Amino acid sequence: MSLKVGDIIAFERTFTADDVKLFTTVSGDEGTHHVTPDEQGRLVIQGLLTATLPTKVGGDHNVLARTMNFEFLRPVFTGDTIRCEVTIEKFERQDNNRISIMASFQCANQYEKQVLRGSFAGVIL
């Protein structure tokens, strides 16, 4: 798929307790809220696990990120389905045959409440 300015790429994922456990092992982020269920039996997803949504879209298009900005707006819980929409803001070929890319993103839960927003910039080799 060839990208262009204005394109919106969407990805959706439902987070599970197994996702949290694996990310806890990899990241070492063992905050009580990540390992102890709340009164509804849910775990709070690590912010950086939620942030894998826009990075997955970048990875699908071979983006080598140089900067990433995240603003975490509300918690995400196991069982939540998060939809991430990435909007291409800049996409231009450079003299060295690399493509410079900038994108913004927003992620919302199944109740259409924003949980994360931000941006990234980098190159496509």
CORVEN-V121226 format. One line per field, one symbol per residue. phi: phi as a letter, one per 30 degrees, with the letter a starting at -180 (. if undefined). A space follows every 50 residues. Layout:
# CORVEN-V121226
phi: ???
This chain:
# CORVEN-V121226
phi: .ccbejdcccbbacdcddeddddddddidceedcccdddciccddeedde ddddddddddchdcdcbbbbbdcadccejdcccccccdcbabdcddiccd bbbcbbbbddcicdcablabblbcd
